Amino acid sequence: MNPSSRTILDLTQTLTPDIPIWPGDPSVAIEPVATISDSGYLLHRLQLGEASGTHFACSAHFATDGVTMEAFPAEQLIVPGVCIDVRQAVLHDPDFELTVDWIQRWEKANGTIPERSAVLLCTGWSRHWHSPERYLAPPTPGYGLAAAQMLAQQRGVVGLGIDTHGIDRGSDTTFSVNSYWLHGERFHLENLTNLESLPAAGFMLFVGPLNIAGGAGSPARVLAMVGSNW
């Protein structure tokens, strides 16, 4: 990709009724209630959960005193992004855990992760999206707790994203990374796609969740603005 060109990359999975759904979450239903032939316009009724498809979660998801969707600051939805590509490691170890050492080696090659940025972990897991049982079944890769703590405390990162169903590894049944990460005005993005098309750094991330009163999250359109002069 020419670094001087301006490109918008869509990192969002398409919502359909047959997408992978976390056990216990509402299924996705898209029902037409008006058609152009009958009513002169097209309108659908939607059924879905806050964590359906590519989605955003704020701290209310894991903390009783957390920030809810309508209170989440808008300026936190457009932030610098970096992408850590671990696809080769995941091929050898599907239970891969991002560690502090991995981050330090990435920074040696790409520079220090900017403050108030979002870190996206490219695992290649989105290739299983159309096989829901495989996509959801452990082992699946994710962030390690020590890495999340380092990104929050030493780098001031505000968002974590991943192309799997969760920022925790599938083997972590305690959701330790989620429980640590979702506090204050930090957020996460899950079920991303197309991360392999991103550069390691130098892009802006736009996150468009719904402004739900009392919400702990929302399906979201996630775009990466790559190049200069945005």
Secondary structure, DSSP 8 states (H G I E B T S, - for coil): --TTS-EEEE-B----TTS---TTS---EEEEEE-HHHHSS-EEEEE--TTSSSEEE-GGGT-TT---GGGS-GGGGEEEEEEEE-HHHHHH-TT-EE-HHHHHHHHHHH----TT-EEEEE-SGGGGTT-HHHHHSS---EE-HHHHHHHHHTT---EEEESSS-SS-TT-TT-HHHHHH-STT-EEEESB--GGGS-SS-EEEEEEE---TT-SEEEEEEEEEESS--
